[in-house]
Each structure stands twice: as C-alpha cells, then as structure tokens.
Amino acid sequence: MAVPKKKTSKSKRDMRRANWKRKAADQAQKALSLGKSILTGRAEGFVYPQADEDEDEES
C-alpha cells in the first residue's frame, strides 16, 4: 500500500545542493587547469591530437 513520503528538511536539502555545486566548481577548476597546462606545454598526462602545419600550408 502506498505511503506518503516524509518531507526532507531544509538543512538536508541545502547540504545536498551545496555538495552538488561544490562538485561542479571542482570540475570547472580542473578543466581550467588542464586547459592552461596544455596551452603552456606542460601537460604530460594528457594526449591530444595536434594538427600538422604541413597540411595547412598545402591546402
């Protein structure tokens, strides 16, 4: 038989939302850091394709 759910307290709701936003901020910081390291050439553990300059000149 269906039973109504109990109401979640505001503090539990706020903790859950704060945790979700903190995770998003951490991921954004990591992405920014990775982008900066790629631009400076310091990225060692990240492999990405590089366009050959020879192909650009021929076309």
Residue, then its C-alpha position, 0 to 999 in steps of 0.5 A: m500500500a502506498v505511503p506518503k513520503k516524509k518531507t526532507s528538511k531544509s538543512k538536508r536539502d541545502m547540504r545536498r545542493a551545496n555538495w552538488k555545486r561544490k562538485a561542479a566548481d571542482q570540475a570547472q577548476k580542473a578543466l581550467s587547469l588542464g586547459k592552461s597546462i596544455l596551452t603552456g606545454r606542460a601537460e604530460g598526462f594528457v594526449y591530444p591530437q595536434a594538427d600538422e602545419d604541413e597540411d595547412e600550408e598545402s591546402 
